[in-house]
Amino acid sequence: MSKVAVLGYGTVGSGVVEVIEKNQDIVSRNAGEAVTVKYVLDLRDFPGDPIQDRVVHDVNVILEDPEISVVCETMGGNEPAYTFSKKALEAGKSVCTSNKELVANHGPELIRIAKEHNCNYFFEASVGGGIPIIRPLIEALTAEHVMEISGIVNGTTNYILTKMTEEGADFDATLKDAQEKGYAERNPEADIEGYDARRKIAILSSLMSGKTVKDGEVYTEGISKITGEDIRYAAELHKTIKLLARSKQTESGYEVMVAPFLVGKESPLFPVSGVFNAIMVEGNMLGQSMFYGQGAGKLATASAVVADVIEATKNAGKHVDIFWSEEETKLAGVDSVKNAFLVRVKNETPQEEVTKLFGEPEVLIENLVEGEYGFVTGSISEAEFTGKYETLSGAMGRIRMM
Amino acid sequence: MSKVAVLGYGTVGSGVVEVIEKNQDIVSRNAGEAVTVKYVLDLRDFPGDPIQDRVVHDVNVILEDPEISVVCETMGGNEPAYTFSKKALEAGKSVCTSNKELVANHGPELIRIAKEHNCNYFFEASVGGGIPIIRPLIEALTAEHVMEISGIVNGTTNYILTKMTEEGADFDATLKDAQEKGYAERNPEADIEGYDARRKIAILSSLMSGKTVKDGEVYTEGISKITGEDIRYAAELHKTIKLLARSKQTESGYEVMVAPFLVGKESPLFPVSGVFNAIMVEGNMLGQSMFYGQGAGKLATASAVVADVIEATKNAGKHVDIFWSEEETKLAGVDSVKNAFLVRVKNETPQEEVTKLFGEPEVLIENLVEGEYGFVTGSISEAEFTGKYETLSGAMGRIRMM
């Protein structure tokens, strides 16, 4: 019998209880023993809820109970999640989390503490919600040098971009609609400015490199400056705009960035729409593979946490190696990253000026939007592009091409 | 130090040696110890090949060498692969295979023998080539009741259907082209008649149900009757034709079938083209997730075998449970399966006859192909449809809609 405590009875935490109870048969079969929820830690009481008798307000009840072998941390945020997780691991209890902020900030330290105490710190739900990506990376693509990961890892921004594309609506109206439907938070900054995606690619990059990529060091652009006109240019190019989180192993280090990109039909990321997420992994032997599914949602995320509970139960008393050290990964810096760009300029800008700066355009788009034209550059480093773009007269915006 | 023997130095076997040697560092890190190839079993010699001194012709050298802990069976076919695998497992050596025929025919027996001898029978490469699907199913989607799996699991047929769609070519010419390019075998029956896909969905259905689905009992239609006209109807409906392998859990048992389907743009399977494969998994908590990648190819398939070698090495002396018993899964039979159909009939057939048999068509397509018209039925059971279709005058073909 494996007894579990759930820290935080919010959306994901209550989902964890629901998955364990509704799928009791399959969860217990796969864990090799019955899995039950003994405690739920929350500041609130939940009178009338089936778990009302299992609610505790003091984490020490959980930490001091030798029957508890696995703790699900579904609180979110750094504190008190960090302290509680650390104490649980020090007490030899495995911790399974959906908390990407904590994993991005303290992942390797918590993995090390888990190793020192023969237990596990698992975090499948921290990236891609219900998409199995962490376990495939560390347990299935094990014969591969992973050279690149690029993905759509934030459902809110993908929903907004999909709506803007389908309905030709502008950013502000679409954000408002997403907020009304519950797909965007009232304070949407973490999603729309790319901070959520940045945490996830920092975690994935750390697993790629075996060392630590700090999310604060990832070059990040959000989608708040994307306009209806950008969407029209994308359509004209038979492409679609996606907020991509990318990490690429190069000779000078890892190139890691989050930014809107124009994605063409040849990419399997092209049709990934709405709140769905997808993560492409390129291995040196395997070539491309892709993992697709619901990037968020109560039960999808909870299912990933419970899969970790099962893995922790199967490996009770034994640490499963996850190669992620506290040493920092060498980053290449954004300056050397090469991309092609779509650039929009005012009609007044002479095409000779464009050609002089960027060479002959790969594509020229005229008469699509009044008063301006667009062109596509060849592949050019970020540093070179930025230098030239800053001197370009009548510049109205630019988006990278995947 | 984990010493490995490779049975069969063909495409996949030589790929296994290549992956282990080229990715020695990451393979050994993930396995927890150095992994090296000690023997290659083949009837032939390979003078000048780096493995020439490791070639043996007698399997007993491998079976009797206590240093060999893992055997990669990349021979294909039932015999002698079955006998060699069984003897290796009985000697306590784990077996990792890419042989879908053997897994479909003897999987649960070999898993049982592995359990009895504290070793493992792993078969990630038997379905989806390089796409991680078996391990995600048994180690990541563990909190899920898997309700349905549908996928494009054969690269040859997907290549042919993609070419027919893109170039408007007919089946025979496209098959010939695929054979010339090495994407189809000289004897293409196993691929084009759906037998390869049927084995793979039998394996996946067995893992879904925990019991055995025999591939011979799967209702199977191939793609050899698909015509250029069918492709034109598909395009008119904004759909594409894919050979799908499907398995669905229903109250009356598992519905398992392989057949061409019309797939719409709303499905993530729609853009999966060429030799790529993709497998959608629907869980009762997670909803849909999809796994996409190269379904075949030397290094992609070999990478999956080597990932199994790593897992077997990590779990040396310990059997990892795979729930697949020799008991047979209850199948629902194809008669009760419900689908909508696109039907093509001669212009001479009165529309009243169509309406009388199938009700008012959902869609009517006239004047697309000379001398005929097409219509789409509502959802109808296979048995009812077949009964009616057989009485329909001027019937020219039908395809199921996903």
Interface residues (C-beta under 8 A of the other chain):
Chain A: V19 I20 K22 N23 I26 V27 R29 N30 A31 G32 E124 G130 I131 P132 R135 P136 E139 A140 L141 T142 A143 E144 H145 K265 P268 F270 P271 V272 F276 G283 N284 M285 L286 G287 Q288 S289 M290 F291 Y292 G293 Q294 G297 L299 A300 A302 S303 A304 V306 A307 V309 I310 E311 D321 F323
Chain B: V19 I20 K22 N23 I26 V27 R29 N30 A31 G32 E124 G130 I131 P132 R135 P136 E139 A140 L141 T142 A143 E144 H145 K265 P268 F270 P271 V272 F276 G283 N284 M285 L286 G287 Q288 S289 M290 F291 Y292 G293 Q294 G297 L299 A300 A302 S303 A304 V306 A307 V309 I310 E311 D321 F323
